Amino acid sequence: MKQSLIFLANGFEETEAIAVIDIMRRAGMDIKSVSITDSHEVTGAHGVTVNADMLISEVTDSNPEWIILPGGMPGATHLSECAALNDMLLHQAKHGKIAAICASPAVVLAPLGILDGKRATCYPGFEKKCPSAHMADEQVVATDRIITANGPAAACLFGLAIVANSMGENIAYEVGSAMLFHPTQEKFYF
């Protein structure tokens, strides 16, 4: 299985990053956290500091399975200001899959044109930053190559949607069920 990368900037939303990493690893997916700073230590919007697996300067895979962007402010703004990440995202939009949650669909993906003409969601109030996308008032919007979610409460469902896309519905069901998500009560977005 190809490696996936989740990019972290100071001010990232901790729940949206950690939950997704945890769920993907439970499913057996290879996901690495990547700091866009010059330090492995990245501090989230609520003061939680994590040690990223690698620095953006160490990324050698030009075509990971997923590039994943947590939201949070000012984390999403910092992601949008990272030229190296923007270049990776533009390449990934043509050759791979992208997942973004909270403010990141609007603050990072929309200005790059990645959401143009596509159905997506984001943190409520940021929709106006996506004038060329078809914005939906939903927790998760999943397509074959782009998955977006609206915020921290959707983080687990967002992670399960990524798993479902990559590993299949059965694996997402197994992981979700072990985490006490019940498909009859929760929509897994697969």
Secondary structure, 3 states (H helix, E strand, C coil): CCCEEEEECCCCCHHHHHHHHHHHHHCCCCEEEEECCCCCEEECCCCCEEECCEEHHHCCCCCCCEEEECCCCCHHHHHHCCHHHHHHHHHHHHHCEEEEECCHHHHHHHHHCCCCCCEECCCCCCHHHCCCCEECCCCEEECCCEEEECCHHHHHHHHHHHHHHHHCHHHHHHHHHHCCCCCCCCCCCC
